[in-house]
Amino acid sequence: MEISTETRNGALIAKAEGRIDGANARDFESAVQTAVRDCEGAVIIDCENLSYISSAGLRAILLIAKTLGKRKVKFALCSLSEPIAEIFQISGFDQIISTHSSRDEALAAVDS
């Protein structure tokens, strides 16, 4: 699992690559929480290169969403592959975390 960040249109974009599972979910959460600690704009996690996410990974994303929600920071996910999107749908996470098909769509949604 690798995380890279960039800022675009005032939003912090964290790009997740590889797998997020029980072995690294805490590292993922910690890396993202550190990246967004001082962020005042929206936060988007780009999942284009995410190949797998376990329930531990879902929990990490939920904890990130809760932290950002307390600070009133907009949060979204984008570019989920079909298998990852299906996991979010089955778990109901797509009902509580905004998901978008592309980075541009996510940027437009958090900008409004």
C-alpha atoms as one frame of an Amber mdcrd trajectory, in Angstrom:
protein
   0.000   0.000   0.000   1.281   3.410  -0.971  -0.177   6.865  -0.436   0.745
  10.007  -2.316  -0.847  13.408  -1.875  -1.332  16.503  -3.961  -3.433  19.634
  -3.747  -5.770  20.565  -6.576  -8.297  23.421  -6.548  -7.789  23.765  -2.796
  -8.615  20.111  -2.117  -6.156  17.576  -0.756  -6.123  14.441  -2.885  -4.684
  11.296  -1.333  -4.038   8.601  -3.910  -4.144   5.085  -2.494  -2.364   2.288
  -4.354  -2.260  -1.447  -3.769  -4.155  -3.197  -0.997  -5.658  -1.930   2.237
  -6.150  -4.873   4.569  -5.710  -5.932   8.177  -1.932  -5.834   7.850  -1.727
  -2.165   6.831  -5.099  -0.493   7.500  -3.766   1.309  10.575  -0.763   2.556
   8.608  -3.123   3.775   5.873  -5.354   5.556   8.362  -2.386   7.115  10.142
  -0.836   8.336   6.868  -4.081   9.923   5.704  -4.863  11.408   9.146  -1.389
  12.971   9.197  -1.831  14.346   5.666  -5.205  15.921   6.477  -4.337  17.173
   9.968  -3.976  20.816   8.927  -6.133  20.634   5.805  -8.830  23.271   5.630
 -10.101  22.399   2.161 -11.902  19.264   1.059 -10.276  15.818   1.100 -10.592
  13.251  -1.682  -9.200   9.731  -1.614  -8.477   8.622  -5.170  -8.910   4.844
  -5.355  -8.010   4.393  -9.015  -5.030   2.154  -8.207  -6.532   0.470  -5.159
  -6.711  -3.243  -5.888  -8.293  -4.539  -2.657  -9.909  -3.276   0.527 -10.864
  -5.381   3.543 -13.247  -4.595   6.376 -10.248  -3.161   8.249  -9.690  -0.792
   5.333 -13.363   0.196   5.344 -13.083   0.937   9.057 -10.026   3.122   8.429
 -11.920   5.118   5.792 -14.883   5.481   8.140 -12.620   6.792  10.920 -11.079
   9.294   8.508 -14.566  10.396   7.430 -15.636  10.841  11.064 -12.553  12.911
  11.882 -13.129  15.154   8.886 -16.861  15.363   9.605 -16.192  16.678  13.098
 -14.104  19.424  11.511 -16.796  20.082   8.856 -14.333  19.191   6.078 -15.922
  17.783   2.919 -14.787  14.242   2.111 -15.214  12.033  -0.947 -13.813   8.979
  -2.659 -13.289   8.694  -6.389 -12.305   6.329  -9.174 -13.318   3.114  -7.418
 -12.827   0.019  -9.564 -15.901  -2.157 -10.046 -14.916  -4.704  -7.335 -14.089
  -1.942  -4.821 -17.310  -0.055  -5.649 -19.247  -3.279  -5.104 -17.718  -3.672
  -1.630 -18.805  -0.122  -0.784 -22.327  -0.842  -2.071 -22.707  -4.162  -0.247
 -21.444  -2.670   3.008 -23.646   0.420   2.632 -20.639   2.715   2.859 -21.659
   4.363  -0.425 -24.675   5.703   1.492 -22.567   7.456   4.126 -19.448   8.414
   2.149 -19.712  10.330  -1.105 -18.280   8.322  -4.022 -17.645   9.594  -7.546
 -16.611   7.960 -10.785 -13.744  10.372 -11.487 -11.427  12.807  -9.758 -12.959
  15.737 -11.668 -16.461  14.705 -10.591 -15.328  14.468  -6.959 -13.621  17.867
  -7.147 -16.796  19.425  -8.558 -18.903  17.824  -5.788 -16.700  19.010  -2.902
 -16.354  22.447  -4.474 -20.102  23.096  -4.359
